[in-house]
Amino acid sequence: MDFKSKPIIFASIIVVVAVVAAGFWYWQNKKTALTPTTSAPAGVSTQEQIQENVAGGLGGSIFEKSQNPIVDKLPETNPFEKVEINPLKSIYANPFE
């Protein structure tokens, strides 16, 4: 490379960085402008608002079918919770307890 091409490469790198920075700044401003500014009524979360909006359509029926129907009817996951399973606990006293 000769000395004449170095300033051209340096200037083109600066231009590319400036264009990328300007594009990122524009994208961030556009993204914040598109976010909804309406707030939910008191006591209603955004998830509840979404459920109310899609309750009547195809999305609402798919949402209802995808929920867990036995959420409160699951069996106990630890069958040994109420049973003493350590046979040495009654014989040996742990000094660190």
N, C-alpha and C positions, 0 to 999 in steps of 0.2 A: 504494500500500500504506500502510496505517496502522500505527501503532506497536504495536497489539495483535496483529497477525498475525505480526510478525517473531519473537517468542519461540516461537510454535507451529511455524513453519517450522524454526527453529534446533533445537528439541527433536526434531522428526521426523527431521531429518538425522542427529542424534546417535544416535537409536534405530536407524535404518536401518544406519548404519555399525557399530554394536554387534552387530546381528543378522548382518550379513555377516561380521564378524570371528569371531563365535562359530561360525557355520556352517563357515567355513574351518578353524578350529581343530578342530572335530569331524571334518571330512572328512580332515584330515591324520592325526589319531589313529586313525581307522577304517582308513585306507589302510595305515598301518604295522602295525596289528594283523592285517591280512589277508595280509601277506607271509609266505611260508614261512620257518620258522626252521631247517629241517633242512639240514644241510650235506652236501655231496657226499662220498663216500668219497675217501680219498687217491688221487690220480692220475686221478680221473674228473671231467671237467668237466660242467657242467650241460647243455651241448649233447649230450654223450654219454648222459646220463641220459634226456633227452627222446627221443633216437633209440631207446634200449632200450625205453622205455615205449610208443612208437607203432609199433614194428617189425612187429607182427603184424596191425595193422588196416588200414583203408582209408588212413589218414594215412601209414602206413609205406610202402605201395605207391606213393602219390603222391610221397612224399619221394624214394624210390629213382628214380622216373622223371624227377624234376626235376633230378637231379644231372648234372654235366657228364661224359659218358662218355669224352671225349678230352682230359682235363685234362693229361696228360703227352705227348700226341701232336700238339701244335700245331706248325705250321711256324714258322720263324724270321721275326720281324716286320721286322727290318732286314736287307735283302739286301746292303747296302753296308757291313756291319760289318767285313769283312776285306779290302775293296777300297779303295785310295786314290782318293778322288773329287775331291780338290783338285789341279788340274794345276799350280798355282803354288807348292805347298809345297816341291817340290824345287828350284825356281828362286829363290824369295825366302825368306830366313830372317827369321822374325818376331823382332824385337828384344825383345818383351815376354814371350817364353816362357822 
